[in-house]
Amino acid sequence: MGRRALRKVSPLIDLSFHDRALEDIPKPLDAAALFGREAPVEVEIGSGKGLFMERVSGAFPDRNFIGVEVARKYARFAAARLARQGRTNALMIHGDGLRFIHEWIADATLDAVHVYFPDPWWKKRHHKRRVMREEFLHDIQRTLKPGGELHFWTDVEEYFRETLDLLAQSTSLAGPIEVPESVAEHELDYRTHFERRMRLHGQPVFRSLYRKPAP
C-alpha cells in the first residue's frame, strides 16, 4: 500500500514563525529569544507529520517545543499544523536534527529530547546511519539539564535492545524507565502517526524513558 499524499499547505497560512530553516537559527540556540519568553525547552528529532508537536504543545502551554525534520515537505506540513492551532510555544526547523543538537545546543539547556520511530536502517552496513548512535547519545547527555529526559520509542525490537545497550555503555543516564501503553481515547490519541499505525495493526511498540541524574 502506498503512502497517502500530504495535503497541500494553504498559501494563506502564515508560517513565518512556525517554519524555520536550520541555517537561519543563530548559534548557539537562544530559545528565550526564539519564543519571546523563558520556559522549559523540549526538542523532537524527526517530527514527521507533526502529530506529537501539535498535541504536546497544546497539552503543555507552559513549555516551548522545537521539532526538527530533515524532509522539507514534512517540516512544512507540521509547521502548518502548529500555525492553524495558533501555537506560539512550538515551531518546526527544517534540517539535520543531529547536527542541530551537536552544533546549536549548549550544555545543560534542554528539559527533554524526544526520538520516536527513527529509521532502523535494517542492513548492518547501514547501522552507522542510525539516529541513535554513540555520538548523538553523548550529545543528549551533554545538552540535557539534570533531571532532563530522553524519550525513545521504536517498533523494531532489535534496534530498541541495541540502543538500550549503547545507552548503558556510553552514558550515565538513568533508565530504562518503563513507559506503560495508554488507551487511546480518540482517533488521534497517539504519540505519533507511526504509533497509531502500529497499534491499529496490532504491532508492538517498544518504549523507553531515561533521566539525567543530578551531578
Summary of the structure (lengths in Angstrom):
residues: 215
radius of gyration: 16.7
end to end distance: 49.7
largest distance: 49.7
contacts: 656
relative contact order: 0.15
helix: 35%
strand: 22%
